[in-house]
């Protein structure tokens, strides 16, 4: 599945990557406090695009989960 990540104050994705066969992915972002929008676009077009806002504080690690449903 295609995953796009952008800062919440930007309109264009800064990172675009694909999840593995288990739906997992990893992306490092610059250190500092910021909000990011993580969106997932499944290959099955019947499943809608899903997005979530993630708040990163300084250089912490944040685990994110997205639940895709039809």
Secondary structure, 3 states (H helix, E strand, C coil): CEEEEEECCCCCCCEEEECCCCCCCCCCCCCCCEEEEEEEECCCCCCCCEEEEEEECCCCCCCCCCCCCC
